[in-house]
Amino acid sequence: MRLTFFSGEFLLTIMIARKAARRGSDPKRDLRSNVMTFVGRLSVVTAYLAMAFVGAIVLGMI
């Protein structure tokens, strides 16, 4: 198995670890925080898409 240093996940892990080291916090907590932020943004995008879909159905019925 070859280690790929330029894969996105590896670089993200390094960036989170460096940020945590500078602040003196736990890198695992920062990773969870980033994931929750992503999930929050994804849920907002999903909600907008759902509203647009419902709006298209309603406008199509008129």
PDBQT receptor file of N, H, CA, C and O in Angstrom, charges set to zero:
ATOM      1  N   MET A   1       0.846  -1.186   0.000  1.00  0.00    +0.000 N 
ATOM      2  CA  MET A   1       0.000   0.000   0.000  1.00  0.00    +0.000 C 
ATOM      3  C   MET A   1       0.884   1.240   0.000  1.00  0.00    +0.000 C 
ATOM      4  O   MET A   1       1.785   1.372   0.828  1.00  0.00    +0.000 OA
ATOM      5  N   ARG A   2       0.627   2.119  -0.910  1.00  0.00    +0.000 N 
ATOM      6  H   ARG A   2      -0.105   2.012  -1.583  1.00  0.00    +0.000 HD
ATOM      7  CA  ARG A   2       1.438   3.329  -1.034  1.00  0.00    +0.000 C 
ATOM      8  C   ARG A   2       0.726   4.500  -0.376  1.00  0.00    +0.000 C 
ATOM      9  O   ARG A   2      -0.472   4.698  -0.580  1.00  0.00    +0.000 OA
ATOM     10  N   LEU A   3       1.457   5.273   0.408  1.00  0.00    +0.000 N 
ATOM     11  H   LEU A   3       2.430   5.112   0.574  1.00  0.00    +0.000 HD
ATOM     12  CA  LEU A   3       0.883   6.438   1.081  1.00  0.00    +0.000 C 
ATOM     13  C   LEU A   3       0.877   7.617   0.117  1.00  0.00    +0.000 C 
ATOM     14  O   LEU A   3       1.916   7.987  -0.431  1.00  0.00    +0.000 OA
ATOM     15  N   THR A   4      -0.262   8.185  -0.079  1.00  0.00    +0.000 N 
ATOM     16  H   THR A   4      -1.105   7.884   0.366  1.00  0.00    +0.000 HD
ATOM     17  CA  THR A   4      -0.392   9.333  -0.971  1.00  0.00    +0.000 C 
ATOM     18  C   THR A   4      -0.446  10.596  -0.119  1.00  0.00    +0.000 C 
ATOM     19  O   THR A   4      -1.409  10.815   0.616  1.00  0.00    +0.000 OA
ATOM     20  N   PHE A   5       0.578  11.414  -0.220  1.00  0.00    +0.000 N 
ATOM     21  H   PHE A   5       1.360  11.236  -0.817  1.00  0.00    +0.000 HD
ATOM     22  CA  PHE A   5       0.659  12.608   0.617  1.00  0.00    +0.000 C 
ATOM     23  C   PHE A   5      -0.222  13.739   0.117  1.00  0.00    +0.000 C 
ATOM     24  O   PHE A   5      -0.494  14.686   0.855  1.00  0.00    +0.000 OA
ATOM     25  N   PHE A   6      -0.664  13.653  -1.108  1.00  0.00    +0.000 N 
ATOM     26  H   PHE A   6      -0.443  12.883  -1.708  1.00  0.00    +0.000 HD
ATOM     27  CA  PHE A   6      -1.432  14.752  -1.659  1.00  0.00    +0.000 C 
ATOM     28  C   PHE A   6      -2.914  14.430  -1.797  1.00  0.00    +0.000 C 
ATOM     29  O   PHE A   6      -3.641  15.119  -2.513  1.00  0.00    +0.000 OA
ATOM     30  N   SER A   7      -3.356  13.389  -1.116  1.00  0.00    +0.000 N 
ATOM     31  H   SER A   7      -2.766  12.830  -0.535  1.00  0.00    +0.000 HD
ATOM     32  CA  SER A   7      -4.791  13.102  -1.147  1.00  0.00    +0.000 C 
ATOM     33  C   SER A   7      -5.515  14.122  -0.280  1.00  0.00    +0.000 C 
ATOM     34  O   SER A   7      -4.953  14.630   0.690  1.00  0.00    +0.000 OA
ATOM     35  N   GLY A   8      -6.754  14.419  -0.627  1.00  0.00    +0.000 N 
ATOM     36  H   GLY A   8      -7.211  14.006  -1.415  1.00  0.00    +0.000 HD
ATOM     37  CA  GLY A   8      -7.514  15.458   0.072  1.00  0.00    +0.000 C 
ATOM     38  C   GLY A   8      -7.717  15.164   1.541  1.00  0.00    +0.000 C 
ATOM     39  O   GLY A   8      -7.593  16.061   2.375  1.00  0.00    +0.000 OA
ATOM     40  N   GLU A   9      -8.026  13.921   1.873  1.00  0.00    +0.000 N 
ATOM     41  H   GLU A   9      -8.126  13.192   1.196  1.00  0.00    +0.000 HD
ATOM     42  CA  GLU A   9      -8.290  13.568   3.268  1.00  0.00    +0.000 C 
ATOM     43  C   GLU A   9      -7.035  13.724   4.114  1.00  0.00    +0.000 C 
ATOM     44  O   GLU A   9      -7.105  14.215   5.241  1.00  0.00    +0.000 OA
ATOM     45  N   PHE A  10      -5.888  13.310   3.583  1.00  0.00    +0.000 N 
ATOM     46  H   PHE A  10      -5.831  12.911   2.668  1.00  0.00    +0.000 HD
ATOM     47  CA  PHE A  10      -4.633  13.418   4.317  1.00  0.00    +0.000 C 
ATOM     48  C   PHE A  10      -4.285  14.878   4.586  1.00  0.00    +0.000 C 
ATOM     49  O   PHE A  10      -3.882  15.230   5.694  1.00  0.00    +0.000 OA
ATOM     50  N   LEU A  11      -4.441  15.722   3.577  1.00  0.00    +0.000 N 
ATOM     51  H   LEU A  11      -4.768  15.436   2.676  1.00  0.00    +0.000 HD
ATOM     52  CA  LEU A  11      -4.130  17.142   3.752  1.00  0.00    +0.000 C 
ATOM     53  C   LEU A  11      -5.089  17.805   4.732  1.00  0.00    +0.000 C 
ATOM     54  O   LEU A  11      -4.676  18.661   5.514  1.00  0.00    +0.000 OA
ATOM     55  N   LEU A  12      -6.363  17.423   4.701  1.00  0.00    +0.000 N 
ATOM     56  H   LEU A  12      -6.698  16.728   4.065  1.00  0.00    +0.000 HD
ATOM     57  CA  LEU A  12      -7.334  17.972   5.636  1.00  0.00    +0.000 C 
ATOM     58  C   LEU A  12      -6.967  17.603   7.063  1.00  0.00    +0.000 C 
ATOM     59  O   LEU A  12      -7.065  18.436   7.965  1.00  0.00    +0.000 OA
ATOM     60  N   THR A  13      -6.542  16.359   7.278  1.00  0.00    +0.000 N 
ATOM     61  H   THR A  13      -6.462  15.682   6.546  1.00  0.00    +0.000 HD
ATOM     62  CA  THR A  13      -6.146  15.909   8.608  1.00  0.00    +0.000 C 
ATOM     63  C   THR A  13      -4.945  16.702   9.105  1.00  0.00    +0.000 C 
ATOM     64  O   THR A  13      -4.901  17.093  10.271  1.00  0.00    +0.000 OA
ATOM     65  N   ILE A  14      -3.981  16.941   8.240  1.00  0.00    +0.000 N 
ATOM     66  H   ILE A  14      -4.017  16.623   7.292  1.00  0.00    +0.000 HD
ATOM     67  CA  ILE A  14      -2.799  17.716   8.628  1.00  0.00    +0.000 C 
ATOM     68  C   ILE A  14      -3.195  19.145   8.980  1.00  0.00    +0.000 C 
ATOM     69  O   ILE A  14      -2.713  19.693   9.972  1.00  0.00    +0.000 OA
ATOM     70  N   MET A  15      -4.067  19.755   8.180  1.00  0.00    +0.000 N 
ATOM     71  H   MET A  15      -4.458  19.310   7.374  1.00  0.00    +0.000 HD
ATOM     72  CA  MET A  15      -4.478  21.138   8.453  1.00  0.00    +0.000 C 
ATOM     73  C   MET A  15      -5.202  21.236   9.786  1.00  0.00    +0.000 C 
ATOM     74  O   MET A  15      -4.971  22.179  10.542  1.00  0.00    +0.000 OA
ATOM     75  N   ILE A  16      -6.069  20.285  10.087  1.00  0.00    +0.000 N 
ATOM     76  H   ILE A  16      -6.257  19.519   9.472  1.00  0.00    +0.000 HD
ATOM     77  CA  ILE A  16      -6.807  20.303  11.351  1.00  0.00    +0.000 C 
ATOM     78  C   ILE A  16      -5.853  20.110  12.518  1.00  0.00    +0.000 C 
ATOM     79  O   ILE A  16      -5.986  20.777  13.544  1.00  0.00    +0.000 OA
ATOM     80  N   ALA A  17      -4.892  19.202  12.372  1.00  0.00    +0.000 N 
ATOM     81  H   ALA A  17      -4.785  18.660  11.538  1.00  0.00    +0.000 HD
ATOM     82  CA  ALA A  17      -3.932  18.952  13.447  1.00  0.00    +0.000 C 
ATOM     83  C   ALA A  17      -3.065  20.182  13.701  1.00  0.00    +0.000 C 
ATOM     84  O   ALA A  17      -2.780  20.506  14.854  1.00  0.00    +0.000 OA
ATOM     85  N   ARG A  18      -2.646  20.866  12.650  1.00  0.00    +0.000 N 
ATOM     86  H   ARG A  18      -2.878  20.603  11.713  1.00  0.00    +0.000 HD
ATOM     87  CA  ARG A  18      -1.837  22.075  12.832  1.00  0.00    +0.000 C 
ATOM     88  C   ARG A  18      -2.631  23.173  13.532  1.00  0.00    +0.000 C 
ATOM     89  O   ARG A  18      -2.119  23.844  14.428  1.00  0.00    +0.000 OA
ATOM     90  N   LYS A  19      -3.879  23.352  13.120  1.00  0.00    +0.000 N 
ATOM     91  H   LYS A  19      -4.295  22.807  12.392  1.00  0.00    +0.000 HD
ATOM     92  CA  LYS A  19      -4.714  24.374  13.738  1.00  0.00    +0.000 C 
ATOM     93  C   LYS A  19      -4.930  24.067  15.218  1.00  0.00    +0.000 C 
ATOM     94  O   LYS A  19      -4.896  24.966  16.058  1.00  0.00    +0.000 OA
ATOM     95  N   ALA A  20      -5.151  22.805  15.526  1.00  0.00    +0.000 N 
ATOM     96  H   ALA A  20      -5.179  22.074  14.843  1.00  0.00    +0.000 HD
ATOM     97  CA  ALA A  20      -5.363  22.400  16.917  1.00  0.00    +0.000 C 
ATOM     98  C   ALA A  20      -4.095  22.597  17.734  1.00  0.00    +0.000 C 
ATOM     99  O   ALA A  20      -4.162  22.999  18.896  1.00  0.00    +0.000 OA
ATOM    100  N   ALA A  21      -2.938  22.318  17.137  1.00  0.00    +0.000 N 
ATOM    101  H   ALA A  21      -2.883  21.991  16.193  1.00  0.00    +0.000 HD
ATOM    102  CA  ALA A  21      -1.673  22.484  17.855  1.00  0.00    +0.000 C 
ATOM    103  C   ALA A  21      -1.418  23.956  18.165  1.00  0.00    +0.000 C 
ATOM    104  O   ALA A  21      -0.906  24.286  19.235  1.00  0.00    +0.000 OA
ATOM    105  N   ARG A  22      -1.768  24.828  17.247  1.00  0.00    +0.000 N 
ATOM    106  H   ARG A  22      -2.184  24.559  16.378  1.00  0.00    +0.000 HD
ATOM    107  CA  ARG A  22      -1.583  26.258  17.493  1.00  0.00    +0.000 C 
ATOM    108  C   ARG A  22      -2.474  26.751  18.620  1.00  0.00    +0.000 C 
ATOM    109  O   ARG A  22      -2.066  27.600  19.412  1.00  0.00    +0.000 OA
ATOM    110  N   ARG A  23      -3.687  26.224  18.694  1.00  0.00    +0.000 N 
ATOM    111  H   ARG A  23      -4.019  25.534  18.050  1.00  0.00    +0.000 HD
ATOM    112  CA  ARG A  23      -4.620  26.665  19.730  1.00  0.00    +0.000 C 
ATOM    113  C   ARG A  23      -4.504  25.848  21.005  1.00  0.00    +0.000 C 
ATOM    114  O   ARG A  23      -5.035  26.238  22.045  1.00  0.00    +0.000 OA
ATOM    115  N   GLY A  24      -3.817  24.725  20.931  1.00  0.00    +0.000 N 
ATOM    116  H   GLY A  24      -3.386  24.408  20.086  1.00  0.00    +0.000 HD
ATOM    117  CA  GLY A  24      -3.685  23.874  22.100  1.00  0.00    +0.000 C 
ATOM    118  C   GLY A  24      -4.948  23.090  22.409  1.00  0.00    +0.000 C 
ATOM    119  O   GLY A  24      -5.209  22.775  23.570  1.00  0.00    +0.000 OA
ATOM    120  N   SER A  25      -5.731  22.772  21.395  1.00  0.00    +0.000 N 
ATOM    121  H   SER A  25      -5.519  23.028  20.452  1.00  0.00    +0.000 HD
ATOM    122  CA  SER A  25      -6.969  22.027  21.610  1.00  0.00    +0.000 C 
ATOM    123  C   SER A  25      -6.843  20.611  21.055  1.00  0.00    +0.000 C 
ATOM    124  O   SER A  25      -5.806  20.228  20.512  1.00  0.00    +0.000 OA
ATOM    125  N   ASP A  26      -7.903  19.859  21.200  1.00  0.00    +0.000 N 
ATOM    126  H   ASP A  26      -8.745  20.170  21.641  1.00  0.00    +0.000 HD
ATOM    127  CA  ASP A  26      -7.932  18.463  20.770  1.00  0.00    +0.000 C 
ATOM    128  C   ASP A  26      -8.262  18.380  19.278  1.00  0.00    +0.000 C 
ATOM    129  O   ASP A  26      -9.303  18.885  18.857  1.00  0.00    +0.000 OA
ATOM    130  N   PRO A  27      -7.393  17.750  18.465  1.00  0.00    +0.000 N 
ATOM    131  CA  PRO A  27      -7.664  17.668  17.023  1.00  0.00    +0.000 C 
ATOM    132  C   PRO A  27      -8.933  16.891  16.689  1.00  0.00    +0.000 C 
ATOM    133  O   PRO A  27      -9.602  17.201  15.703  1.00  0.00    +0.000 OA
ATOM    134  N   LYS A  28      -9.274  15.891  17.491  1.00  0.00    +0.000 N 
ATOM    135  H   LYS A  28      -8.731  15.639  18.292  1.00  0.00    +0.000 HD
ATOM    136  CA  LYS A  28     -10.493  15.119  17.215  1.00  0.00    +0.000 C 
ATOM    137  C   LYS A  28     -11.729  15.992  17.385  1.00  0.00    +0.000 C 
ATOM    138  O   LYS A  28     -12.694  15.859  16.632  1.00  0.00    +0.000 OA
ATOM    139  N   ARG A  29     -11.702  16.889  18.377  1.00  0.00    +0.000 N 
ATOM    140  H   ARG A  29     -10.919  16.997  18.989  1.00  0.00    +0.000 HD
ATOM    141  CA  ARG A  29     -12.837  17.790  18.582  1.00  0.00    +0.000 C 
ATOM    142  C   ARG A  29     -12.976  18.742  17.398  1.00  0.00    +0.000 C 
ATOM    143  O   ARG A  29     -14.088  19.028  16.954  1.00  0.00    +0.000 OA
ATOM    144  N   ASP A  30     -11.849  19.230  16.890  1.00  0.00    +0.000 N 
ATOM    145  H   ASP A  30     -10.945  18.997  17.251  1.00  0.00    +0.000 HD
ATOM    146  CA  ASP A  30     -11.888  20.129  15.733  1.00  0.00    +0.000 C 
ATOM    147  C   ASP A  30     -12.416  19.413  14.497  1.00  0.00    +0.000 C 
ATOM    148  O   ASP A  30     -13.142  20.007  13.701  1.00  0.00    +0.000 OA
ATOM    149  N   LEU A  31     -12.058  18.139  14.330  1.00  0.00    +0.000 N 
ATOM    150  H   LEU A  31     -11.468  17.657  14.977  1.00  0.00    +0.000 HD
ATOM    151  CA  LEU A  31     -12.545  17.378  13.184  1.00  0.00    +0.000 C 
ATOM    152  C   LEU A  31     -14.052  17.207  13.281  1.00  0.00    +0.000 C 
ATOM    153  O   LEU A  31     -14.762  17.352  12.285  1.00  0.00    +0.000 OA
ATOM    154  N   ARG A  32     -14.544  16.899  14.479  1.00  0.00    +0.000 N 
ATOM    155  H   ARG A  32     -13.967  16.782  15.287  1.00  0.00    +0.000 HD
ATOM    156  CA  ARG A  32     -15.993  16.765  14.662  1.00  0.00    +0.000 C 
ATOM    157  C   ARG A  32     -16.683  18.089  14.380  1.00  0.00    +0.000 C 
ATOM    158  O   ARG A  32     -17.760  18.118  13.785  1.00  0.00    +0.000 OA
ATOM    159  N   SER A  33     -16.063  19.186  14.809  1.00  0.00    +0.000 N 
ATOM    160  H   SER A  33     -15.188  19.162  15.292  1.00  0.00    +0.000 HD
ATOM    161  CA  SER A  33     -16.645  20.509  14.579  1.00  0.00    +0.000 C 
ATOM    162  C   SER A  33     -16.739  20.806  13.084  1.00  0.00    +0.000 C 
ATOM    163  O   SER A  33     -17.752  21.328  12.618  1.00  0.00    +0.000 OA
ATOM    164  N   ASN A  34     -15.692  20.477  12.334  1.00  0.00    +0.000 N 
ATOM    165  H   ASN A  34     -14.869  20.053  12.713  1.00  0.00    +0.000 HD
ATOM    166  CA  ASN A  34     -15.707  20.708  10.890  1.00  0.00    +0.000 C 
ATOM    167  C   ASN A  34     -16.749  19.845  10.202  1.00  0.00    +0.000 C 
ATOM    168  O   ASN A  34     -17.416  20.293   9.270  1.00  0.00    +0.000 OA
ATOM    169  N   VAL A  35     -16.891  18.610  10.660  1.00  0.00    +0.000 N 
ATOM    170  H   VAL A  35     -16.349  18.246  11.418  1.00  0.00    +0.000 HD
ATOM    171  CA  VAL A  35     -17.887  17.720  10.063  1.00  0.00    +0.000 C 
ATOM    172  C   VAL A  35     -19.284  18.243  10.352  1.00  0.00    +0.000 C 
ATOM    173  O   VAL A  35     -20.141  18.224   9.468  1.00  0.00    +0.000 OA
ATOM    174  N   MET A  36     -19.530  18.708  11.569  1.00  0.00    +0.000 N 
ATOM    175  H   MET A  36     -18.834  18.722  12.287  1.00  0.00    +0.000 HD
ATOM    176  CA  MET A  36     -20.852  19.225  11.911  1.00  0.00    +0.000 C 
ATOM    177  C   MET A  36     -21.156  20.495  11.124  1.00  0.00    +0.000 C 
ATOM    178  O   MET A  36     -22.299  20.714  10.723  1.00  0.00    +0.000 OA
ATOM    179  N   THR A  37     -20.155  21.325  10.903  1.00  0.00    +0.000 N 
ATOM    180  H   THR A  37     -19.226  21.147  11.229  1.00  0.00    +0.000 HD
ATOM    181  CA  THR A  37     -20.360  22.521  10.093  1.00  0.00    +0.000 C 
ATOM    182  C   THR A  37     -20.755  22.126   8.673  1.00  0.00    +0.000 C 
ATOM    183  O   THR A  37     -21.658  22.721   8.084  1.00  0.00    +0.000 OA
ATOM    184  N   PHE A  38     -20.080  21.128   8.133  1.00  0.00    +0.000 N 
ATOM    185  H   PHE A  38     -19.347  20.645   8.612  1.00  0.00    +0.000 HD
ATOM    186  CA  PHE A  38     -20.400  20.646   6.790  1.00  0.00    +0.000 C 
ATOM    187  C   PHE A  38     -21.815  20.077   6.739  1.00  0.00    +0.000 C 
ATOM    188  O   PHE A  38     -22.566  20.342   5.800  1.00  0.00    +0.000 OA
ATOM    189  N   VAL A  39     -22.171  19.296   7.751  1.00  0.00    +0.000 N 
ATOM    190  H   VAL A  39     -21.561  19.080   8.513  1.00  0.00    +0.000 HD
ATOM    191  CA  VAL A  39     -23.512  18.705   7.793  1.00  0.00    +0.000 C 
ATOM    192  C   VAL A  39     -24.562  19.805   7.912  1.00  0.00    +0.000 C 
ATOM    193  O   VAL A  39     -25.625  19.714   7.299  1.00  0.00    +0.000 OA
ATOM    194  N   GLY A  40     -24.271  20.844   8.697  1.00  0.00    +0.000 N 
ATOM    195  H   GLY A  40     -23.407  20.918   9.195  1.00  0.00    +0.000 HD
ATOM    196  CA  GLY A  40     -25.202  21.962   8.828  1.00  0.00    +0.000 C 
ATOM    197  C   GLY A  40     -25.416  22.677   7.511  1.00  0.00    +0.000 C 
ATOM    198  O   GLY A  40     -26.545  23.006   7.147  1.00  0.00    +0.000 OA
ATOM    199  N   ARG A  41     -24.332  22.915   6.801  1.00  0.00    +0.000 N 
ATOM    200  H   ARG A  41     -23.415  22.649   7.096  1.00  0.00    +0.000 HD
ATOM    201  CA  ARG A  41     -24.447  23.580   5.496  1.00  0.00    +0.000 C 
ATOM    202  C   ARG A  41     -25.185  22.699   4.500  1.00  0.00    +0.000 C 
ATOM    203  O   ARG A  41     -25.988  23.186   3.704  1.00  0.00    +0.000 OA
ATOM    204  N   LEU A  42     -24.910  21.409   4.547  1.00  0.00    +0.000 N 
ATOM    205  H   LEU A  42     -24.257  21.014   5.193  1.00  0.00    +0.000 HD
ATOM    206  CA  LEU A  42     -25.577  20.481   3.643  1.00  0.00    +0.000 C 
ATOM    207  C   LEU A  42     -27.077  20.444   3.909  1.00  0.00    +0.000 C 
ATOM    208  O   LEU A  42     -27.873  20.357   2.975  1.00  0.00    +0.000 OA
ATOM    209  N   SER A  43     -27.463  20.509   5.176  1.00  0.00    +0.000 N 
ATOM    210  H   SER A  43     -26.816  20.580   5.936  1.00  0.00    +0.000 HD
ATOM    211  CA  SER A  43     -28.894  20.482   5.492  1.00  0.00    +0.000 C 
ATOM    212  C   SER A  43     -29.584  21.758   5.018  1.00  0.00    +0.000 C 
ATOM    213  O   SER A  43     -30.741  21.710   4.600  1.00  0.00    +0.000 OA
ATOM    214  N   VAL A  44     -28.900  22.890   5.074  1.00  0.00    +0.000 N 
ATOM    215  H   VAL A  44     -27.960  22.929   5.414  1.00  0.00    +0.000 HD
ATOM    216  CA  VAL A  44     -29.481  24.142   4.577  1.00  0.00    +0.000 C 
ATOM    217  C   VAL A  44     -29.675  24.062   3.064  1.00  0.00    +0.000 C 
ATOM    218  O   VAL A  44     -30.718  24.459   2.546  1.00  0.00    +0.000 OA
ATOM    219  N   VAL A  45     -28.682  23.555   2.368  1.00  0.00    +0.000 N 
ATOM    220  H   VAL A  45     -27.834  23.233   2.788  1.00  0.00    +0.000 HD
ATOM    221  CA  VAL A  45     -28.791  23.409   0.910  1.00  0.00    +0.000 C 
ATOM    222  C   VAL A  45     -29.929  22.455   0.563  1.00  0.00    +0.000 C 
ATOM    223  O   VAL A  45     -30.692  22.705  -0.370  1.00  0.00    +0.000 OA
ATOM    224  N   THR A  46     -30.038  21.370   1.308  1.00  0.00    +0.000 N 
ATOM    225  H   THR A  46     -29.418  21.167   2.066  1.00  0.00    +0.000 HD
ATOM    226  CA  THR A  46     -31.118  20.405   1.071  1.00  0.00    +0.000 C 
ATOM    227  C   THR A  46     -32.481  21.041   1.305  1.00  0.00    +0.000 C 
ATOM    228  O   THR A  46     -33.422  20.791   0.551  1.00  0.00    +0.000 OA
ATOM    229  N   ALA A  47     -32.592  21.863   2.344  1.00  0.00    +0.000 N 
ATOM    230  H   ALA A  47     -31.828  22.066   2.956  1.00  0.00    +0.000 HD
ATOM    231  CA  ALA A  47     -33.868  22.534   2.625  1.00  0.00    +0.000 C 
ATOM    232  C   ALA A  47     -34.245  23.484   1.486  1.00  0.00    +0.000 C 
ATOM    233  O   ALA A  47     -35.405  23.530   1.076  1.00  0.00    +0.000 OA
ATOM    234  N   TYR A  48     -33.272  24.239   0.976  1.00  0.00    +0.000 N 
ATOM    235  H   TYR A  48     -32.330  24.201   1.309  1.00  0.00    +0.000 HD
ATOM    236  CA  TYR A  48     -33.558  25.137  -0.148  1.00  0.00    +0.000 C 
ATOM    237  C   TYR A  48     -33.989  24.357  -1.391  1.00  0.00    +0.000 C 
ATOM    238  O   TYR A  48     -34.914  24.766  -2.092  1.00  0.00    +0.000 OA
ATOM    239  N   LEU A  49     -33.329  23.252  -1.658  1.00  0.00    +0.000 N 
ATOM    240  H   LEU A  49     -32.577  22.920  -1.088  1.00  0.00    +0.000 HD
ATOM    241  CA  LEU A  49     -33.711  22.435  -2.812  1.00  0.00    +0.000 C 
ATOM    242  C   LEU A  49     -35.119  21.875  -2.646  1.00  0.00    +0.000 C 
ATOM    243  O   LEU A  49     -35.886  21.822  -3.607  1.00  0.00    +0.000 OA
ATOM    244  N   ALA A  50     -35.458  21.461  -1.439  1.00  0.00    +0.000 N 
ATOM    245  H   ALA A  50     -34.835  21.504  -0.658  1.00  0.00    +0.000 HD
ATOM    246  CA  ALA A  50     -36.802  20.932  -1.189  1.00  0.00    +0.000 C 
ATOM    247  C   ALA A  50     -37.854  22.019  -1.395  1.00  0.00    +0.000 C 
ATOM    248  O   ALA A  50     -38.904  21.767  -1.987  1.00  0.00    +0.000 OA
ATOM    249  N   MET A  51     -37.570  23.233  -0.905  1.00  0.00    +0.000 N 
ATOM    250  H   MET A  51     -36.717  23.438  -0.424  1.00  0.00    +0.000 HD
ATOM    251  CA  MET A  51     -38.529  24.332  -1.091  1.00  0.00    +0.000 C 
ATOM    252  C   MET A  51     -38.684  24.677  -2.569  1.00  0.00    +0.000 C 
ATOM    253  O   MET A  51     -39.790  24.962  -3.028  1.00  0.00    +0.000 OA
ATOM    254  N   ALA A  52     -37.583  24.654  -3.314  1.00  0.00    +0.000 N 
ATOM    255  H   ALA A  52     -36.685  24.423  -2.941  1.00  0.00    +0.000 HD
ATOM    256  CA  ALA A  52     -37.655  24.939  -4.748  1.00  0.00    +0.000 C 
ATOM    257  C   ALA A  52     -38.463  23.864  -5.470  1.00  0.00    +0.000 C 
ATOM    258  O   ALA A  52     -39.236  24.166  -6.379  1.00  0.00    +0.000 OA
ATOM    259  N   PHE A  53     -38.283  22.624  -5.067  1.00  0.00    +0.000 N 
ATOM    260  H   PHE A  53     -37.655  22.378  -4.328  1.00  0.00    +0.000 HD
ATOM    261  CA  PHE A  53     -39.021  21.521  -5.681  1.00  0.00    +0.000 C 
ATOM    262  C   PHE A  53     -40.514  21.647  -5.407  1.00  0.00    +0.000 C 
ATOM    263  O   PHE A  53     -41.331  21.487  -6.315  1.00  0.00    +0.000 OA
ATOM    264  N   VAL A  54     -40.869  21.932  -4.163  1.00  0.00    +0.000 N 
ATOM    265  H   VAL A  54     -40.206  22.062  -3.426  1.00  0.00    +0.000 HD
ATOM    266  CA  VAL A  54     -42.284  22.107  -3.805  1.00  0.00    +0.000 C 
ATOM    267  C   VAL A  54     -42.859  23.319  -4.536  1.00  0.00    +0.000 C 
ATOM    268  O   VAL A  54     -43.988  23.271  -5.024  1.00  0.00    +0.000 OA
ATOM    269  N   GLY A  55     -42.089  24.401  -4.612  1.00  0.00    +0.000 N 
ATOM    270  H   GLY A  55     -41.172  24.440  -4.215  1.00  0.00    +0.000 HD
ATOM    271  CA  GLY A  55     -42.546  25.585  -5.338  1.00  0.00    +0.000 C 
ATOM    272  C   GLY A  55     -42.792  25.295  -6.805  1.00  0.00    +0.000 C 
ATOM    273  O   GLY A  55     -43.760  25.786  -7.384  1.00  0.00    +0.000 OA
ATOM    274  N   ALA A  56     -41.922  24.500  -7.409  1.00  0.00    +0.000 N 
ATOM    275  H   ALA A  56     -41.136  24.100  -6.939  1.00  0.00    +0.000 HD
ATOM    276  CA  ALA A  56     -42.105  24.139  -8.820  1.00  0.00    +0.000 C 
ATOM    277  C   ALA A  56     -43.364  23.304  -9.008  1.00  0.00    +0.000 C 
ATOM    278  O   ALA A  56     -44.074  23.462 -10.002  1.00  0.00    +0.000 OA
ATOM    279  N   ILE A  57     -43.642  22.422  -8.066  1.00  0.00    +0.000 N 
ATOM    280  H   ILE A  57     -43.065  22.294  -7.259  1.00  0.00    +0.000 HD
ATOM    281  CA  ILE A  57     -44.863  21.609  -8.154  1.00  0.00    +0.000 C 
ATOM    282  C   ILE A  57     -46.099  22.496  -8.011  1.00  0.00    +0.000 C 
ATOM    283  O   ILE A  57     -47.060  22.356  -8.768  1.00  0.00    +0.000 OA
ATOM    284  N   VAL A  58     -46.070  23.407  -7.042  1.00  0.00    +0.000 N 
ATOM    285  H   VAL A  58     -45.290  23.521  -6.427  1.00  0.00    +0.000 HD
ATOM    286  CA  VAL A  58     -47.221  24.294  -6.816  1.00  0.00    +0.000 C 
ATOM    287  C   VAL A  58     -47.452  25.188  -8.026  1.00  0.00    +0.000 C 
ATOM    288  O   VAL A  58     -48.591  25.351  -8.464  1.00  0.00    +0.000 OA
ATOM    289  N   LEU A  59     -46.393  25.764  -8.569  1.00  0.00    +0.000 N 
ATOM    290  H   LEU A  59     -45.468  25.631  -8.213  1.00  0.00    +0.000 HD
ATOM    291  CA  LEU A  59     -46.547  26.622  -9.743  1.00  0.00    +0.000 C 
ATOM    292  C   LEU A  59     -47.009  25.826 -10.961  1.00  0.00    +0.000 C 
ATOM    293  O   LEU A  59     -47.701  26.363 -11.826  1.00  0.00    +0.000 OA
ATOM    294  N   GLY A  60     -46.638  24.580 -11.031  1.00  0.00    +0.000 N 
ATOM    295  H   GLY A  60     -46.075  24.145 -10.329  1.00  0.00    +0.000 HD
ATOM    296  CA  GLY A  60     -47.071  23.741 -12.144  1.00  0.00    +0.000 C 
ATOM    297  C   GLY A  60     -48.543  23.396 -12.075  1.00  0.00    +0.000 C 
ATOM    298  O   GLY A  60     -49.159  23.105 -13.100  1.00  0.00    +0.000 OA
ATOM    299  N   MET A  61     -49.118  23.423 -10.883  1.00  0.00    +0.000 N 
ATOM    300  H   MET A  61     -48.617  23.660 -10.050  1.00  0.00    +0.000 HD
ATOM    301  CA  MET A  61     -50.530  23.085 -10.710  1.00  0.00    +0.000 C 
ATOM    302  C   MET A  61     -51.439  24.255 -11.043  1.00  0.00    +0.000 C 
ATOM    303  O   MET A  61     -52.614  24.055 -11.348  1.00  0.00    +0.000 OA
ATOM    304  N   ILE A  62     -50.915  25.469 -10.991  1.00  0.00    +0.000 N 
ATOM    305  H   ILE A  62     -49.960  25.631 -10.743  1.00  0.00    +0.000 HD
ATOM    306  CA  ILE A  62     -51.760  26.651 -11.209  1.00  0.00    +0.000 C 
ATOM    307  C   ILE A  62     -52.046  26.822 -12.689  1.00  0.00    +0.000 C 
ATOM    308  O   ILE A  62     -52.741  27.761 -13.079  1.00  0.00    +0.000 OA
TER     309      ILE A  62
